[in-house]
Amino acid sequence: METNNSIIHVVLTGGVGSRLWPLSRKSQPKQYLEIFEGKSLFEMTVERNSHLADKVIVVGNIDNHHLSGKVMNKTQTSYTNIVEATPRNTAAAIAFAAFASKPDDILIVTPSDHIIDKIEDYDNAINEAISKAKEGFIVTFGIIPTKPETGYGYIESKGDKVLSFREKPNETTAKEFIARGNFLWNSGMFCFKANVLLEELKQFQPDIYEKSKIAWEASDEGFLDLGLSLQIPSISVDYAVMERSKKIKVVPASFSWSDLGSFESVYEYLVSKGHPVDSNGNMVIGCDSHTTFLGLRNTIYVHTDTANLILQKENSQDVKDIYNELEKQNSDLLN
């Protein structure tokens, strides 16, 4: 007999998008930038999953939950709001969502800053994951890779079995992974029954389970207490559960996916949507003034009111170093 349990879309909104500075700032992280045909990545995430789930939970933080609220109002989506007092990584964020759900509810957990095309393939992957989750598995989504990418973690798989999780590789290792043919990009998306995830978390990281539970039970209308939150170890769900549980399955997915974690991936996406580039592959982002590139190739000029960035597309991963340097200086340019 079917019980009336819900399918819940859990949106994780943490992260500041440091590799997309100066577009992405602490006051306006990348998932809220309306540069994707007039929409933000967060809005697109909510819309993409709206027909797949009965309910929505947004796990945000004290600095950005008002930005999520604006999007939820704009899309007229009712939701449960969980507001972290301080970032405690994905194990705690996902635990809060599971505590806020009924034990047999099925949670589809997605980051809010990914771009996904081929929606029919996406829907098929989600539905396959839901059926595995109903059988008591914790499902992760592995993206069939299109190139040896060093910015993503990988999942070594055989069919729907996970053989191992791998950290972000260097270029040589990434090429080896692709050549071997059974490695998938780790999407950071999951699907499971609330109680299955919590049982595994309790087994492998009882301290995160107990302290998250205490913080959740003391929360006030979804707002978590700072003192109690600071006692929760800051560990990713990959370390806490995925790499240790025997209940993990992977759905190898062929939808088109990017975490837009660098200007190179933003560049590729914008080109695919018809954003102008000159004959040498140079692109302007954020500026309507006439701009000419002389003697340069594959250069991206990023304009904002208070800071400009000019970079070689291939150096996109290094933007994080600039962000870290500005952070050491306590610079206003990050706000």
NORHU-V868337 format. One record per residue. RES is the residue in one letter. OMEGA is omega in whole degrees, -180 to 180 (NA if undefined). Layout:
res = (RES RES)
omega = (OMEGA OMEGA)
This chain:
res = (M E T N N S I I H V V L T G G V G S R L W P L S R K S Q P K Q Y L E I F E G K S L F E M T V E R N S H L A D K V I V V G N I D N H H L S G K V M N K T Q T S Y T N I V E A T P R N T A A A I A F A A F A S K P D D I L I V T P S D H I I D K I E D Y D N A I N E A I S K A K E G F I V T F G I I P T K P E T G Y G Y I E S K G D K V L S F R E K P N E T T A K E F I A R G N F L W N S G M F C F K A N V L L E E L K Q F Q P D I Y E K S K I A W E A S D E G F L D L G L S L Q I P S I S V D Y A V M E R S K K I K V V P A S F S W S D L G S F E S V Y E Y L V S K G H P V D S N G N M V I G C D S H T T F L G L R N T I Y V H T D T A N L I L Q K E N S Q D V K D I Y N E L E K Q N S D L L N)
omega = (180 172 -178 174 -174 165 -172 174 179 -179 177 -173 180 177 -178 179 -174 180 177 172 7 176 -177 -180 179 -179 -178 -179 -169 -176 -180 -180 -177 -176 -177 -177 175 179 174 177 179 -180 -180 179 180 -179 -175 -176 -171 -178 -178 -173 178 -175 179 170 175 175 -178 176 -172 -178 -172 -174 177 179 176 -179 179 -178 -179 175 -179 -178 -180 -180 175 -173 172 -175 173 -174 179 179 -180 -177 177 177 -167 -180 -180 -178 -179 177 179 -180 180 177 -179 -176 172 -175 -176 175 177 -178 170 -174 179 167 -176 -172 179 176 -176 173 -175 -171 178 177 178 -180 179 -180 180 -178 176 180 180 -179 176 179 178 178 176 178 170 -171 172 -178 177 -178 177 -170 179 180 178 -174 180 -177 -177 166 -177 174 174 -171 170 -172 178 178 175 177 177 170 -180 177 175 -175 167 -172 -179 -179 179 178 177 180 -177 -178 -178 168 180 178 -179 172 178 -172 -175 176 -174 176 -176 169 -178 -175 179 179 -177 177 179 178 180 -179 -171 -180 -176 -180 177 -180 -175 -174 175 -180 179 -179 -179 -177 179 -175 -178 -177 177 179 -176 -178 -177 -178 180 -179 -178 179 -178 176 -178 -176 179 179 178 179 -173 -172 -168 -175 -174 -175 175 -176 -174 170 176 170 176 -170 -177 176 -178 -168 171 176 180 -175 -179 178 177 -180 175 178 -178 180 -178 177 -179 180 174 177 -174 168 179 -173 177 175 180 -176 172 176 172 -177 179 -179 177 -178 179 176 -179 177 -179 177 174 179 178 176 -178 -176 167 -177 -173 -179 174 176 175 -175 169 -176 -176 -180 -173 -177 -176 -179 179 180 178 180 -179 179 178 179 178 -180 -177 -172 174 -177 176 -173 NA)
